[in-house]
Amino acid sequence: MSSAPAQLPGLAFEAIRPPAEQSLLRTDVTILVGSARRGPVGTAVRIDGWRSFEALFGGLWLDAAAPYSVKGYFDNGGEVAWFWRLGDPAISPAATKTWTIGSDAEAAMLGFPAREFTVAASSPGAWGNRLTVRIRLQRRPRNPQRVDITVTSPDEGVERLRGIVVDEKLVDTVAAQSNLIQLVPVGATPVAGSNTPAGALVRNWDLKLDGGTEPAADRSAYDAAVAGAALNDESALIALPDLPTALADDDQRRDVIAGASRMFAESLDRLLIVDLPESVATKFEADQWLSGFGDLETMLRTVAAYHPWLAIRDELAAGTAPPRRQPPSGHIAGVISRLDRERGAMTTPANESVDGAIDLARTIEQEAQGDLYALGINPVVCQSGRGLVVWGGRTLGGSGDALSVGAGFVAHRRLIHRLVRGIRQAARPLVFENNGPVLWYALARAATTILVEAWRTRALKGLRAEEAFQVRCDEKLNTAEVIERGQVICEISIAPAVPMEFITIRVALGADGKLEVGEQ
């Protein structure tokens, strides 16, 4: 955008948005899956801030938790996200209305590329049924003619497109300038008649769109979204904030979570952040929820659960309305994303404030919080002077006993995720190189670089790097048989430092009345 026309004397500046950079090594990017007021359906869209989400997906929407989660993500320091609007675009029509210019001769005389157009909402959904479109043409003595288009949405105000040139680029121009509508020409290019019609000097067309239907957020839509998220190279976190309310059947909700966890366990490079049902408040209720998954072994490595839900101020509700009850996954993903960029993926995302919420949706007693934490459910607590705080960093089921069978801490899993992504990034351009020492060294160097970074931040044990990790990629592992199969084996051993969760203070009262305090 320039401050003054470039042809005038003086100083002009132009603000240019830098190109979006995507990296396989990033571990701070979240893909959020859910419903939205509008926007592309059944595909992942990259967004770089809340304003970007508002422009593409319509901002907050009372009917879904996901837009509030996206806002919570950016409020808590998330920088880049992907959003997947649930639904099948093949069976989710957008609202439309036919715009007829007039006769072929009149349309040709005015320069329109078609006699009729379908004016369609820019994306599927019932939101388009609330759009009204006024198109105004004031005839000029010569072509090109220009039209003004005013789109009114009760939910998003008025969008005005001024001075749109009527020519063969009309459709593309509207698509580029409007967030709400698009034009689709109907029929062939009109041919002018022998007698040029005079036509009215000013023409107005008033259109009310209809026929749009809401995309279904059903089990098949979630399966497609999870599969799509697994193919999204940049995202390392996934949140499903609408899942607790979108699917009425408990078994279906568990199946979605279990399916995603198994998929991510195979890829070893992303973490699923889940929300418990809002009503869970006791160990018994949490046990019931967890028991529905059966064998949790695959979930322990790939899932982090946070509870209870949050109470947030709803900008769309009336001033006297109670706070909105909101699943915490989007807000927590924002906290994890910010800490990742500030301190690294190996940082435990705990003891950090949660912004964008005013309270907890329900109070869980401290003893019950301890019971939930023993199951690997990370509590969000309210602390005096600090507000809401994330108070746990375990993967689901990561109790002390479960650590020995593969459960653990979010920081450990995310360190592995970063390691896997680093090796993949190093290996991708080398995929057709000769399988030999040069390739082995490149892979070992990529892994070592990441592990040295983790060791220096004390995420790994050991006074020396050699005590913290070992990386092997040599001829002993890559035998002739392995090379013949077209494979490369790189063996990595790490000794992660266990986050300090519990501090015990010993207080002893001596016979002389002295108080002695010690730490264990």
Order of alpha helices (4+ residues) and beta strands (2+ residues): beta-beta-alpha-alpha-beta-beta-alpha-beta-beta-beta-beta-alpha-beta-beta-alpha-beta-alpha-alpha-beta-alpha-alpha-beta-beta-beta-alpha-beta-beta-alpha-beta-beta-alpha-alpha-alpha-beta-alpha-beta-beta-beta
